[in-house]
Amino acid sequence: MEGSDKALSYSRVELIDFEGVPLVHFITDSWENIKNFQARPDDILIATYPKAGTTWVSYILDLLYFGNTSSERQTSLPIYLRVPFLEANIPKMPSGVELADKLSTTPRLIKTHLPVQLVPKSFWEQNCRVVYVARNAKDNAVSYYHFDRMNMIAPEPGDWNTYLQRFMDGRTMYGPWYDHVRGYWEKKQTYTNLHYMFFEDMVEDTGREVEHLCSFLGLSTSTEERKRITKGTHFDAMKQNNMTNYSTVPVMDFKISPFMRKGKVGDWKNHFTVAQNEQFDKHYKQKMKSTTLQFRTQI
Ligand code: PPS
């Protein structure tokens, strides 16, 4: 079956409130396994609100650590198997916990979208390094909308206007963007092993961001290697690469929208009406008034 035909055999699910966060039963059904996940001190947790640049940073980290190890890894192992999605528990696929437990690499790279308060406590106890990527709310909302349209196990997104209102109300999966980005920002004040990155900075100068990442990770890489990684993880390269473009995942219907969609800063301008933008800005100001966290909606 083609990816999109397979996607049709999955059905959409409802959001359920879990400890104050809207999640889906795939996650909550296996919550005990997720919560009790045993992290190791050298694990690296890649944490993001969905659609903030998770795959991009995952691939950068994968190349930094394992780019020179085996070409088979690069040519035949999709990124979601190299970097397990901790809380994923999708029917007919191995769960994230199972995949992570089976990883034989050091370090293990593990992805999560869980808000900071739901991250399994062993990551903090083991003082694991955490790489958090945040993306400005407007582009994040647009990207999430298109993803929910094509991801056949996501809750039904409705039309853009309805979706935007839901995003503002925090009724998208994983809850309010505002709480997510602020939660990790505040955590960083006391937990020093957290590197907070911005999607916009990565688009502006990927090489610089790779360099910052390397100094956080204590990796020394040559300028040539960083250039090679920057080139290999460029949007166009990742879109063409079947190991990073999610074309092998059965639940997504690329006829509706591709996973590697645009990769831009400012695409929100093609979606927000003037009225939506005014309303969003007003709401945003209120939500983000007591934080030092700043985003760029254009570069
Ligand atoms: S997920 O499903 O939450 O893991 O998705 P995530 O990877 O976080 O986000 C997907 C968006 O990131 C864009 N992307 C990139 N942009 C620029 N350069 C590179 N290399 C890159 N890789 C992924 C991807 O296109 C999605 O954003 P939109 O705006 O929808 O295009």
Residues whose N, C-alpha, C, O or C-beta is under 5 A from the ligand:
A	BS01	PPS	Y49 P50 K51 A52 G53 T54 T55 W56 S143 T233 H234 F235 M238 F259 M260 R261 K262 G263 K264
